[in-house]
Every structure is written in C-alpha cells, then in structure tokens.
C-alpha cells in the first residue's frame, strides 16, 4: 500500500526541525506540518500533491528554499492557499524562497502570500 496522505501527520510537533523525503505517492498534505514551530527546512513537495491547505501554517522558523513540484493544486481553494503559509517565516532574519515547477501553482501562491519574507519564483 502506498502512502497518499500526510494530512495532520506532524501537526503540532513543535520539536520537529526537518522532514525526511516525502514519497511521490503523496497527494494530500492538508495541515501536515501545522504548528511545527521549530521546523527549519522542508523537502520537495511531490508533483502529485493537490492539497496544501495550511501545510506550513505557523512554521515560524521555516527558511531557505522550498521546491514545489506539484503541477496542480486543484483541491486547494484560494482561501486554503492563504492558510498554507500563514504565520510562517516570522522569526527574525530568515527568508523563504518557494520555487514552483508549474506556472499555475506559482501564480496561485504569488496571489495569496503577503509575508514579505517569502518570495515565489519559477523553478
């Protein structure tokens, strides 16, 4: 059986600093790292992921580079995308560059991220 969902998997794990590689079979990351305040780095988001609702909400120490290979976020609404990075990257002197392999994903994320510490670019 393949793992398809990380929904709520690490939610509230305040001691989690980094995450192992996410399997390509994962499609749902709904609230996966919600409230992981010590999380500093995240692995690539696989191409089949279609739900990033509140995935990194409250990850105040998330920094560096995050690659999103997902080509479709059709299961994630506009309001859910806003929650994806709410209260993320709020610690002093950190920034996050989100690199997207899909123009659609890049455009959707660019339209909802208001934190000036987070930039969205093409991969």
N, C-alpha and C positions, 0 to 999 in steps of 0.2 A: 504494500500500500504506500502510495506517495503522499507526502505532506503537502497539503494545498492551502492551509490556513495557519497564519501566525496571530490571528485575532486574539487580543488580550494576552498573548503568550508571556510577555515580560512586563506587563503593565505594573507600575509601582515598584519595580526592582531598583530601589534608589542606590544600591551599591554596584550596579552594572556599569562597567567602564567601556567595554567594546562588545561587539556582537560577532559571532562566527559567520561564515558564509551562509547566505540564505539559499536554499535549494531552488533550482529552476522551476520546480513543480508548484511553488507557492503562487497563489493568485490573490489572496486576501491578507492584508496587513493592517486591518481595522484595529486601532488602539494598541498595536503591537508593543510599542515602547513608551506608551503614555506615562508621563511622570517619572521617567528614568533620569533623575536629575544629575547623576554622575556620568551619564553616557557622553563620551567624547568623540568617538568615531563610529561610523556605520558602514556596513559592507554595501556592495552594489545591490540595487533593487532590481530583481529579475524582470525579464521582458514580458512575462505573462501577468504580472501584478496589475489588477484593475481596481483595487480599493486601497487608498491611502488615508482614509478617514482618521484624523487625529493620531496618525502613526508616531510622530515625533513631538506631540503636544507636551510642553513642559520640560523638554530636554534642554535645560538651560546651559549646559556645557558642551553641547554638540558643536563641533567645529571642523575645519579642514575642508574636505571635498566629499561630496555625496553624489554618486553616479546613479541615475535612474534610467535603466534600460527599458523600462515599461514603454510600450508603444500606444497604450490605450488606458485611459482612466475612466472608461465609460460607466463604471459602477460607482464612481466617486463624484458626488454633486459639487456644485460651486461652493456651497456652504461647508461641506465636509473638507474640501481642499483648504479652505481658510483655516480650519482647525488643524490641519496636518502639521504646520509649523508654529502654531500659537504658543507663545511663551518659550520658544526655543531660541537658543543663542542669545541669552540675555546676560550672561556673565561678562565681566569686563574683559576687554582686549581680545575677543575672539570673533571670528567671522566664519561663515559657511558658504561655500560655492556649490550650488546644485547644478550638476551637468546632466542634461537630458539628451537622449538619443532620438527623441521624437519632437518635432516642431510643435505638434498639437499639445503634448504634455508640457513643453517649455512655455508655450503661450498661456496655457491654463494656469500654471503655477505662477508665472510672472504677474498675472492679473489679480492674484489673491494675496501674495506675500507683501506685507507692509513693513516688515522689520528691515531697516537699512543695513543690518549686519549680514543679511542673506541676499546673495545675488544668484540669478538663474541664467545659465549660459547653454549654448549648444555643446554637445559632446564632440 
